[in-house]
Amino acid sequence: MQTIKRASDLLEALDRGESLPASWYTDPSITEQEIQKIFRKTWQYMGPLQQLKDLGDFITGYVGEIPVVVIRNQNGLEGFVNVCRHRRHEVMKGCGNSKIMQCRYHAWTYDLTGQLKAAPRSDREPNFCLDDYPLLSIKVDTLGPWVFANADENAKPIAEYYGKALEIMKESGLDLDSLELWGRGDWESEANWKTMLENYLECYHCAVAHPGFSAAIDVDQDSYKLTPYEWFSSQVGHVRESALEGNSKVKIYDAKGSVKQAQYHLLWPNFTININPGFPNLSIDVWCPNGPNKSKGFSEQYFGPGVDKKWAEELIEFNVEVGLEDDVLTNSVQRGLIGGIPAVGRFLTTSEGLCGHFQKLVVKALSD
Ligand SMILES: [Fe+2]
């Protein structure tokens, strides 16, 4: 296992614009440490609060590979490790509404507060007491319209980390509480999760690699603002006049509407929020390691009430196009990193400062 030595040297190198060593993006032992020290100690997104309105509503997700179920029971929202105490099969699948939590393997049955109520044939088992096997608890919290879970029982309330990001999002002209979930989809990619997020965190590549995006948003260095906060990073851009007038040189969606800003936020470590100019809209992505050289995650799209279906589909298509362009870039970076030469790259601290901020959080988490 690679030991994390000289964190202070690495942090100084990052300040000078040097990258993390290539091995940090390819070594399985680094990924294992990230899962333990980053993904299991931070707030991980589970799903939209609007799917947890009624008693028995539940959603499922993962916190650093730990299956999690969040359910509305008589106490409010509660989170559990979504793993049966019997053979460790996942208890609940997907999302929905249920009166009980029943494992589909041997029908061990828990109530909505996680207490084991029935285990077939256990009455003939010596020394078996149902009370000894409740589902294990996990912390949950909400941020605006979203539900998160955290495997670190000492984690601070989520608003202490990202509360200010909600205020910034309001400045875009968007009412977060009015948003409705449009769709959700899983994705996989051929690059380390950090490779992908470091690409997300800068728009230095936009003019080169994203013709459509750059036609909609003013990506000039002096217009497109990058701001690091302690636990999140924000990019704020503005819609181009030519896009509003429909005079773009390449085909883009219709960007006219009450939302004037483009905003792209990364909530440490792996939850991103995208707001584009136009009719009220928002999308999120969750980015997780799938071994060192691949990532897996999912996206959700949200729109304000009364969105035109065709417009929504056009914006989703616009976002998919940007994502595919990014995948080509990050897959190529990953191949460079796998080669391992050069061992260290050079970032621009001015245009890519959010990448350095993100890398420093990685170093600090792994050296703790
Ligand atoms: Fe990009």
Boltz pocket constraint, residues with backbone or C-beta under 6 A from the ligand:
constraints:
  - pocket:
      binder: B
      contacts: [[A, 199], [A, 200], [A, 202], [A, 205], [A, 206], [A, 209], [A, 210], [A, 322], [A, 325], [A, 326]]
      max_distance: 6.0
